[in-house]
Amino acid sequence: MTVFKGYIKMTKKNIGIVLMYFGIFLGIAIAINATFQKENKEGFAAQKLDVAVVDLDESEMSKQLVSYLKQKHQVTLQKDDKAKLAEELYYQKHNVVLRILEGFEEKAEKGEIGINLTNSPGSYNGIYLEQQINNFMRNIFMYRAAGYSTEEGCQKAMQQKESNVTLEDLNGNGGKLPAHGSFFQYLPYLFLAVFGAVLGKILFTFRRREVKNRLMASAVPLIRQNAETILAFFVIGMMMYTVCIVSMMLLYGDSVRSAGNLIWYFVNGFLCMLSSLEVAFIIGVMVKSEMQINTVSTPVSLGICFLCGVFVPLNVMGAQTKAVAKFLPIYWYESVNNLLMKYEDVSGAIGKQVLVGLGIQVLFVFALASAGMAIVRYQQQER
């Protein structure tokens, strides 16, 4: 087991590189997961805005509208100083500036709404607030049509209860993205970066002429040397994969253990690990000098991750980019991972899509292995 032990010893010497990439990976996974969790919590929840209100009408109805908005948002009454309000809006002291125009109550009597809303460019807060105001005013008009006075209509509109909405759990995860899904989403970056930088460097070392000549002169047959190389790659890959799985279990705890589709995550991650090992193997046998390892492996790992949906979601990528990415195994890994994040119940049509994605990854594993062996054989014949 001379070759195998050599790989393990050299991997230990490069443990600093492994820890560096693993730390970067954990930082990215935790940060993105925190963002996902915040979006999941706020996605269907009513939000309170900081609203600056300028009441130029000062009528009973405008006061009722301000009282209604105070129930839902952080409202501050301001003077009609346009320069000051524009500055405060620019520095995000307020989300929206609402001006209740003169004649607001008279316009309301005619079924019109005399308001002016201003929000920051690119923000939808004004639309959100305007919808609430329109609903409030429509309720007042409805009560007035039923014979109530304007004041009575305002009171009843303010007392109207909010509707209770129950979301039906069609995908098995309560409509939320699971916390561990983002961890698996960024897993290819760790595998490609670590395996390319470490195993590619070690493989190149064993390919040096002086080392290779000594191995050829030894009593260990060539077929055994190749077998030990493959075994070393697989063992190192499994060690890295196991560390990642244990870290994920510690980070997310009960939410992971209760996931019904966890086994599919593990299978998908395992195939990603095999593909990444083979990419590192191809890099290691093709580079001409040790200096080229990082020069090649870093752009390759980042390029694959950006192209295949690791850093940029697949649903925002163009059709041409996806068409190119389909020729890489990480694209199919991310496609399966996205399905697992959306659907905990992997059955029926979803189950078929998952199996297709896994099957294509298996084909890529064999294709990359064949390509690596072909390159090695060509290099041996060339010498």
C-alpha positions in Angstrom: 0.0 0.0 0.0 2.9 2.3 -0.7 1.1 4.6 -3.1 -2.0 4.7 -0.9 0.0 5.7 2.2 1.8 8.3 0.1 -1.5 10.0 -0.8 -2.7 10.0 2.8 0.6 11.5 4.1 0.6 14.2 1.5 -3.0 15.0 2.1 -2.2 15.5 5.8 0.6 17.9 4.8 -2.0 20.0 2.8 -4.6 20.0 5.6 -4.2 23.8 5.9 -5.7 24.2 2.3 -8.5 21.9 3.2 -9.4 23.8 6.4 -9.2 27.1 4.5 -11.7 26.1 1.8 -13.9 24.3 4.4 -14.0 27.5 6.5 -15.0 29.6 3.4 -17.6 27.0 2.6 -19.1 27.0 6.1 -19.2 30.8 6.1 -21.0 31.0 2.8 -23.5 28.3 3.8 -24.3 29.8 7.1 -24.7 33.4 5.7 -26.9 32.2 2.8 -28.9 30.1 5.1 -29.6 33.0 7.4 -30.8 35.0 4.4 -33.1 32.1 3.3 -34.5 31.8 6.8 -35.2 35.6 6.9 -37.0 35.4 3.6 -39.0 32.4 4.6 -40.2 34.1 7.8 -41.1 37.4 6.1 -42.3 36.2 2.8 -45.9 35.8 3.8 -46.0 38.1 6.8 -47.4 41.7 6.9 -44.6 44.2 7.1 -44.5 47.4 9.1 -43.2 50.4 7.2 -41.8 53.7 8.5 -44.3 56.2 7.0 -44.0 59.9 7.1 -47.5 61.5 6.7 -48.2 65.1 5.7 -51.9 65.8 6.3 -52.8 68.9 4.2 -56.5 68.3 4.6 -56.8 67.8 8.3 -60.4 66.6 8.0 -62.2 63.9 9.9 -61.7 61.3 7.2 -57.9 62.1 6.8 -57.5 61.7 10.6 -59.3 58.4 10.4 -57.0 57.3 7.7 -53.9 58.2 9.7 -55.4 56.3 12.7 -55.9 53.3 10.5 -52.3 53.4 9.2 -51.0 53.7 12.7 -52.5 50.3 13.4 -50.4 48.7 10.7 -47.2 50.8 10.4 -44.8 53.2 12.2 -46.4 56.5 11.3 -45.0 60.0 12.1 -46.8 63.2 11.2 -44.5 65.7 9.3 -44.7 69.3 8.1 -44.9 69.8 4.3 -41.2 70.4 3.9 -40.4 68.7 0.6 -36.6 69.1 0.7 -36.4 67.7 4.2 -38.7 64.8 3.4 -36.8 64.0 0.2 -33.5 63.9 2.2 -34.9 61.7 4.9 -36.3 59.4 2.2 -32.9 59.2 0.5 -31.2 58.3 3.8 -33.9 55.7 4.4 -35.2 57.3 7.6 -38.7 56.6 6.1 -39.8 53.9 3.7 -42.7 56.0 2.2 -43.8 59.6 2.3 -47.6 60.0 2.2 -49.1 63.4 1.4 -52.9 63.7 2.1 -53.9 66.4 -0.3 -56.3 69.3 0.4 -59.9 68.4 -0.4 -59.2 64.7 0.5 -62.6 64.4 2.2 -64.5 66.1 -0.6 -62.9 63.8 -3.2 -63.7 60.8 -1.0 -67.4 61.8 -1.2 -67.1 61.5 -4.9 -65.4 58.2 -4.8 -61.9 59.6 -5.5 -58.7 59.2 -3.4 -56.6 62.4 -3.0 -53.3 61.1 -1.9 -49.7 61.3 -3.1 -47.1 58.6 -2.4 -43.4 58.8 -2.7 -40.9 55.9 -2.1 -37.3 55.2 -2.9 -36.5 54.2 -6.5 -36.7 50.5 -7.0 -38.9 50.0 -3.9 -42.4 48.5 -3.9 -43.3 49.9 -0.5 -45.5 52.6 -2.0 -47.5 50.0 -4.0 -48.0 47.9 -0.8 -49.2 51.0 1.2 -51.4 52.2 -1.6 -53.2 48.9 -1.8 -53.9 49.1 2.0 -55.3 52.6 1.6 -57.4 51.6 -1.3 -58.9 48.7 0.6 -59.6 51.0 3.5 -61.3 53.6 1.4 -63.4 50.9 -0.5 -64.7 49.6 2.8 -65.7 53.1 3.8 -67.5 53.6 0.5 -69.2 50.2 0.9 -70.5 51.1 4.4 -71.7 54.5 3.1 -73.6 52.8 0.3 -75.3 50.7 3.0 -76.6 53.9 4.7 -73.8 54.6 7.3 -72.3 58.0 7.8 -68.7 58.7 6.8 -67.6 58.6 10.4 -69.5 55.4 11.1 -68.0 53.9 7.9 -64.5 54.8 9.0 -65.0 53.2 12.4 -66.4 50.0 11.0 -63.6 49.8 8.3 -61.0 50.1 11.1 -62.7 47.4 13.1 -62.9 44.9 10.2 -61.0 41.7 11.0 -58.2 40.4 8.9 -58.8 37.2 7.0 -57.1 34.0 8.3 -55.3 32.2 5.6 -54.1 28.6 5.9 -51.6 27.4 3.3 -52.1 23.9 2.1 -48.9 21.8 2.4 -48.7 20.4 -1.2 -44.9 19.8 -1.3 -44.4 18.3 2.1 -42.2 21.0 3.6 -44.8 23.6 4.6 -44.0 25.9 1.7 -40.6 26.8 3.2 -37.2 26.2 1.9 -35.4 23.7 4.3 -32.4 25.1 6.1 -30.1 22.3 5.0 -30.9 22.8 1.3 -28.6 25.8 1.0 -25.8 23.7 2.6 -26.1 21.1 -0.1 -26.4 23.8 -2.8 -22.9 25.1 -2.1 -21.3 21.6 -1.6 -19.9 21.4 -5.1 -17.8 24.5 -4.6 -16.1 22.8 -1.6 -15.5 19.5 -3.4 -14.2 21.0 -6.6 -11.9 23.5 -4.8 -10.4 21.1 -2.3 -10.0 18.1 -4.5 -8.6 20.2 -7.4 -6.1 22.0 -5.2 -5.0 19.1 -3.0 -5.5 15.9 -4.9 -4.5 17.4 -8.2 -1.3 18.6 -6.6 -0.6 15.2 -5.1 -1.3 13.4 -8.3 1.0 15.6 -10.2 3.7 14.9 -7.6 3.4 11.1 -8.3 3.6 11.8 -12.0 7.0 13.5 -11.7 9.7 11.6 -13.7 11.9 10.7 -10.7 9.0 9.5 -8.6 7.4 7.6 -11.5 10.7 5.9 -12.4 11.2 4.8 -8.8 7.6 3.3 -8.7 8.2 1.6 -12.1 11.4 0.0 -10.7 9.7 -1.2 -7.5 8.1 -4.6 -7.0 4.6 -3.1 -7.0 2.9 -3.8 -10.3 1.4 -1.0 -12.3 -2.1 -2.2 -12.0 -1.8 -2.2 -8.2 -0.4 1.3 -8.3 -3.4 2.5 -10.2 -5.7 0.6 -7.9 -4.1 2.2 -4.9 -4.4 5.7 -6.5 -8.1 5.2 -7.1 -8.6 3.8 -3.6 -6.7 6.8 -2.1 -8.9 9.2 -4.1 -12.1 7.5 -3.0 -11.1 7.3 0.7 -10.1 11.0 0.8 -13.3 11.9 -0.9 -15.4 9.8 1.5 -13.6 11.4 4.5 -14.4 14.9 3.1 -18.0 13.9 2.4 -18.4 12.4 5.9 -17.0 15.6 7.5 -19.5 17.6 5.5 -22.5 15.4 6.5 -21.6 15.5 10.1 -21.1 19.3 10.0 -24.5 19.6 8.4 -26.2 17.4 11.0 -24.6 19.5 13.8 -25.6 22.8 12.2 -29.2 22.0 11.5 -30.1 19.3 14.0 -33.7 18.2 14.2 -34.7 20.0 11.0 -32.4 17.6 9.1 -33.3 14.4 10.9 -37.0 15.0 10.4 -36.6 15.5 6.6 -38.4 12.8 4.7 -36.1 13.1 1.6 -32.8 13.2 3.4 -31.6 10.0 1.8 -31.9 11.6 -1.6 -29.8 14.5 -0.5 -27.1 12.0 0.6 -27.2 10.1 -2.7 -27.1 13.4 -4.7 -24.1 14.7 -2.6 -22.3 11.4 -3.0 -22.5 11.5 -6.8 -21.3 15.1 -6.7 -18.3 14.0 -4.7 -17.5 11.3 -7.2 -17.8 13.8 -10.1 -15.6 16.3 -8.3 -12.9 13.7 -7.7 -12.8 12.8 -11.3 -12.5 16.5 -12.3 -9.6 16.8 -9.9 -8.0 13.6 -11.4 -8.3 15.0 -14.9 -6.7 18.3 -13.8 -3.9 16.4 -12.1 -3.0 14.3 -15.1 -3.2 17.2 -17.6 -1.2 20.0 -16.0 2.4 20.4 -17.0 3.8 21.9 -13.8 2.9 22.2 -10.1 2.4 26.0 -10.5 -0.4 25.3 -12.9 -2.5 23.4 -10.4 -4.1 26.5 -8.7 -4.0 28.4 -11.9 -6.2 25.7 -13.5 -8.2 24.3 -10.6 -9.5 27.6 -9.2 -10.9 29.0 -12.4 -12.4 25.6 -13.3 -14.1 25.2 -9.9 -15.5 28.8 -9.9 -16.5 28.6 -13.5 -18.4 25.3 -13.1 -20.1 26.7 -9.9 -21.2 29.9 -11.6 -22.3 28.1 -14.7 -24.2 25.3 -13.1 -26.3 27.1 -10.5 -24.2 26.9 -7.3 -23.7 30.6 -6.9 -26.3 31.9 -9.4 -29.8 30.2 -9.1 -30.8 28.2 -12.2 -34.2 29.9 -12.5 -32.5 33.3 -13.3 -30.1 31.9 -15.9 -30.7 32.2 -19.6 -31.7 29.4 -21.9 -28.3 29.4 -23.7 -26.4 29.2 -20.4 -28.5 26.3 -19.2 -27.9 24.5 -22.6 -24.2 24.7 -22.0 -24.4 23.8 -18.3 -26.3 20.6 -19.1 -23.0 19.1 -20.4 -21.7 19.3 -16.8 -22.6 17.0 -13.9 -23.0 19.8 -11.4 -25.9 21.2 -13.3 -27.9 18.0 -12.8 -26.8 17.9 -9.1 -28.2 21.4 -8.6 -31.4 20.5 -10.5 -32.0 17.6 -8.2 -31.1 19.7 -5.1 -33.6 22.3 -6.1 -36.3 19.7 -6.4 -35.5 18.3 -3.0 -35.6 21.8 -1.5 -39.1 22.4 -2.9 -40.6 18.9 -2.4 -40.0 16.7 0.6 -42.4 14.1 -0.8 -40.3 12.6 -3.6 -42.9 10.5 -5.5 -44.8 10.5 -8.7 -43.6 13.0 -11.4 -41.2 14.6 -8.9 -39.7 11.3 -8.1 -39.1 10.6 -11.8 -37.4 13.9 -12.3 -35.1 13.2 -9.3 -34.2 9.7 -10.6 -33.5 11.2 -14.1 -31.1 13.7 -12.5 -29.4 11.1 -10.5 -29.1 8.7 -13.5 -27.5 11.4 -15.6 -25.0 12.1 -12.9 -24.1 8.3 -12.8 -23.5 8.5 -16.6 -21.2 11.5 -16.1 -19.3 9.6 -13.4 -18.6 6.8 -15.9 -17.8 9.2 -18.7 -15.4 11.3 -16.6 -13.7 8.1 -15.4 -13.3 6.8 -18.9 -11.9 10.2 -20.0 -9.4 10.2 -17.2 -8.2 6.6 -17.9 -7.9 7.5 -21.6 -5.7 10.5 -20.9 -3.5 8.4 -18.6 -3.2 5.6 -21.2 -2.4 8.1 -23.9 0.4 9.7 -21.8 1.9 6.2 -21.1 1.9 5.3 -24.7 3.4 8.7 -25.7 6.4 8.0 -23.4 
